[in-house]
């Protein structure tokens, strides 16, 4: 068992790398339909500066959540910390900059805290907490959709697809940037991205999967995949297609990848 101070230190280290993952996702350029160093993709209400500042202020949320966890707050009280963080971001930027990332990173920190005796697998704890969070059917069907399904299955896009894909490509290439684009391509094919569905229907999701396959193929063949990414981004802008769910999962994967590379034990 960890002492309270050890738990706090451990969770803050993980939270730090989760924010690093969000920053890496933002800086990764070019990305179809998403904010990056070139443009705002299909997000007319966002820009690079807003997204960057949004990640920086996430530290206050993580610190407050970790304090609540270590002080024995109820799950309902922890949920309120997340809701307040979402409200602060909306008030500051006038839009939902990282709403999905607030939820996912918070869920993961809670799951890690409750699994810290190394007896509970983190994915089982994710499923348990998700069942409690999504017990309101209306909230489940109207607000989250794909994220809810992901969480109720223990985040397979992170643990079965994303992390293995990133580790696989980096293990032989040692090229972190191309490995990140390979990860993006895999997630485009596997994440049930509700932002794409809301904007362009089921055809939007199918388009993500097709394009993800083409990007992966181009990378594996050693082609100039960046020109392909730029071309796809132009098409997504015309269609108003984006993939916020893919972006969030990518950031989580990158955060865990770097945390494990520094020797942090993550119980999976």
C-alpha atoms as one frame of an Amber mdcrd trajectory, in Angstrom:
protein
   0.000   0.000   0.000   1.137   3.560  -0.752   1.294   6.260   1.919  -0.935
   9.242   1.162   2.063  11.367   0.122   3.293   8.607  -2.190  -0.140   8.287
  -3.805  -0.262  12.018  -4.420   3.224  12.067  -5.961   2.466   9.044  -8.142
  -0.795  10.447  -9.496   0.724  13.869 -10.162   3.461  12.250 -12.245   0.890
  10.360 -14.300  -1.251  13.509 -14.674   1.818  15.408 -15.894   2.411  12.876
 -18.660  -1.273  12.892 -19.607  -0.954  16.645 -20.175   2.244  16.040 -22.153
   0.229  13.633 -24.304  -2.361  16.343 -24.971   0.409  18.782 -25.930   2.046
  16.262 -28.258  -1.339  15.690 -29.946  -1.800  19.440 -30.420   1.691  19.985
 -31.866   1.464  16.957 -34.199   1.189  18.487 -37.683  -0.521  18.067 -40.114
  -3.694  16.422 -38.752  -6.897  16.074 -40.830  -9.767  18.156 -39.447  -7.965
  19.011 -36.193  -6.197  22.056 -34.771  -2.439  21.998 -35.362   0.470  24.327
 -36.130  -0.836  25.025 -39.646  -4.541  25.714 -39.160  -7.660  24.953 -37.131
  -8.831  22.088 -39.316 -12.625  21.950 -39.274 -12.906  23.843 -35.950 -13.914
  27.418 -36.697 -14.378  28.123 -32.971 -10.872  26.966 -32.019  -7.269  27.899
 -32.699  -3.839  26.756 -31.570  -3.524  29.380 -28.817  -6.867  28.433 -27.217
  -6.018  24.744 -27.285  -2.536  25.335 -25.867  -3.808  27.473 -22.968  -6.586
  24.962 -22.340  -4.009  22.228 -21.717  -1.948  24.451 -19.417  -4.878  25.220
 -17.102  -5.765  21.513 -16.920  -3.098  21.179 -14.226  -5.369  22.913 -11.701
  -8.109  20.369 -12.450  -5.765  17.412 -12.085  -4.339  18.760  -8.814  -7.833
  19.313  -7.388  -8.955  15.844  -8.473  -5.893  14.146  -6.983  -6.366  15.991
  -3.696  -9.995  14.842  -3.639  -9.010  11.244  -4.334  -6.398  11.179  -1.603
  -8.774  12.870   0.853 -11.434  10.229   0.279 -13.989  12.282  -1.658 -17.073
  10.429  -2.884 -17.345   9.604  -6.578 -20.161  12.171  -6.879 -17.880  14.869
  -5.453 -15.097  13.863  -7.854 -17.546  14.133 -10.748 -18.378  17.682  -9.646
 -14.686  18.586  -9.811 -14.691  17.509 -13.458 -17.891  19.416 -14.218 -16.440
  22.579 -12.651 -13.296  22.178 -14.764 -15.410  21.924 -17.922 -17.314  25.059
 -16.909 -14.088  26.990 -16.258 -12.759  26.070 -19.684 -15.991  27.063 -21.406
 -16.108  30.372 -19.545 -12.498  31.117 -20.454 -12.542  30.108 -24.122 -16.221
  30.243 -25.096 -16.163  26.659 -26.355 -15.465  23.079 -25.225 -11.728  22.951
 -25.814 -10.808  19.747 -23.961 -14.064  18.463 -22.486 -13.402  14.891 -23.594
  -9.850  14.977 -22.273 -10.995  16.262 -18.884 -13.299  13.280 -18.610 -10.880
  10.627 -19.875  -7.856  11.810 -17.907  -9.976  12.101 -14.764 -11.400   8.619
 -15.216  -7.910   7.190 -15.660  -6.512   8.950 -12.598  -9.419   7.693 -10.488
  -8.942   4.160 -11.830  -5.207   4.201 -11.140  -5.773   5.445  -7.603  -8.300
   2.714  -6.862  -6.031   0.077  -8.429  -2.869   1.085  -6.618  -2.688  -2.075
  -4.512  -1.791  -3.840  -7.789  -4.638  -6.328  -7.315  -7.221  -4.685  -9.533
  -6.459  -4.352 -13.202  -6.941  -0.738 -14.276  -9.286  -1.730 -17.102 -11.645
  -3.479 -14.700 -11.703  -0.348 -12.542 -12.384   1.812 -15.619 -15.394  -0.377
 -16.442 -16.656  -0.257 -12.857 -16.424   3.536 -12.592 -17.900   3.986 -16.071
 -20.957   1.947 -15.147 -21.511   4.274 -12.223 -20.900   7.419 -14.262 -23.106
   6.390 -17.188 -25.923   4.931 -15.092 -28.147   7.801 -16.314 -29.416   6.478
 -19.667 -30.236   9.938 -21.010 -26.723  11.177 -20.313 -25.317   8.034 -21.895
 -27.233   8.264 -25.164 -27.286  12.001 -25.727 -23.952  13.266 -24.433 -21.161
  10.745 -24.785 -21.986   7.891 -27.164 -18.682   6.581 -28.457 -16.702   7.605
 -25.375 -19.249   5.832 -23.171 -18.967   2.637 -25.193 -15.173   2.866 -25.049
 -15.106   3.347 -21.293 -17.647   0.618 -20.580 -15.326  -1.781 -22.414 -12.214
  -0.616 -20.565 -10.875   1.671 -23.330  -9.935  -0.938 -25.946  -8.806   1.802
 -28.347  -6.112   2.703 -25.824  -5.024  -0.692 -24.517  -5.724  -3.032 -27.451
  -5.118  -0.727 -30.417  -3.353   2.551 -29.671  -0.573   1.646 -27.259   0.352
  -1.582 -29.111   0.413   0.301 -32.443   2.631   3.092 -31.110   4.985   0.659
 -29.394   5.118  -1.584 -32.469   6.106   1.107 -34.944   8.525   2.858 -32.602
  10.228  -0.411 -31.607  11.748  -0.902 -35.052  11.759   2.624 -36.512  12.893
   4.718 -33.507  11.140   7.528 -35.399   8.754   9.037 -32.868   7.053  11.465
 -35.257   6.176   8.832 -37.840   5.174   6.508 -35.000   2.687   9.153 -33.850
   1.184   9.399 -37.323   1.009   5.614 -37.457  -0.881   5.748 -34.153  -3.224
   8.374 -35.621  -3.911   6.155 -38.627  -4.734   3.154 -36.438  -7.059   5.161
 -34.202  -8.897   6.605 -37.191  -9.766   3.017 -38.083 -10.812   1.867 -34.604
 -12.324   4.744 -32.576 -16.097   5.230 -32.760 -15.726   8.992 -33.092 -19.027
  10.663 -32.233 -17.810  14.110 -33.308 -17.442  12.735 -36.826 -20.889  11.135
 -36.620 -22.539  14.305 -35.295 -21.105  16.386 -38.110 -21.282  14.030 -41.067
 -23.361  11.042 -39.982 -22.223   7.448 -40.242 -20.592   8.280 -43.578 -18.211
  10.561 -41.664 -17.101   7.645 -39.511 -16.663   5.454 -42.573 -14.565   8.175
 -44.158 -12.262   8.266 -41.132 -11.760   4.516 -41.336 -10.969   4.596 -45.076
  -8.549   7.474 -44.719  -6.896   5.901 -41.682  -6.271   2.775 -43.715  -4.726
   4.815 -46.547  -2.486   6.758 -44.161  -1.291   3.534 -42.524  -0.636   1.964
 -45.920   1.326   5.029 -47.055   3.485   4.989 -43.911   4.250   1.281 -44.176
   5.180   1.653 -47.847   7.553   4.508 -47.062   5.602   7.024 -49.135   5.264
  10.762 -48.517   2.336  10.386 -46.161   2.425  14.049 -45.081   1.183  15.206
 -48.475  -1.675  12.742 -48.066  -2.484  14.187 -44.627  -2.537  17.742 -46.028
  -4.840  16.675 -48.848  -7.214  14.872 -46.476  -7.291  17.927 -44.196  -8.469
  20.113 -47.099 -11.246  17.642 -47.845 -12.294  17.453 -44.191 -12.513  21.239
 -44.028 -14.890  21.229 -47.002 -16.984  18.495 -45.367 -16.781  20.043 -41.862
 -15.486  16.651 -40.715 -13.311  16.245 -37.637 -12.312  13.577 -35.098 -12.160
  14.891 -31.548 -12.470  11.412 -30.067  -9.442  10.210 -32.023  -7.481  13.233
 -30.812  -8.347  12.548 -27.155  -7.442   8.862 -27.356  -4.183   9.712 -29.134
  -3.207  12.084 -26.326  -3.969   9.463 -23.678  -1.895   6.850 -25.527   1.062
   9.215 -25.876   0.882  10.188 -22.206   0.956   6.566 -21.084   3.704   5.744
 -23.602   6.033   8.426 -22.237   5.129   7.663 -18.614   6.084   4.018 -19.055
   9.316   4.983 -20.857  10.357   6.954 -17.758   9.739   3.927 -15.543   6.380
   4.840 -13.991   4.412   1.697 -13.109   0.897   1.968 -14.547  -0.543  -1.437
 -13.533  -1.211  -2.702 -17.056
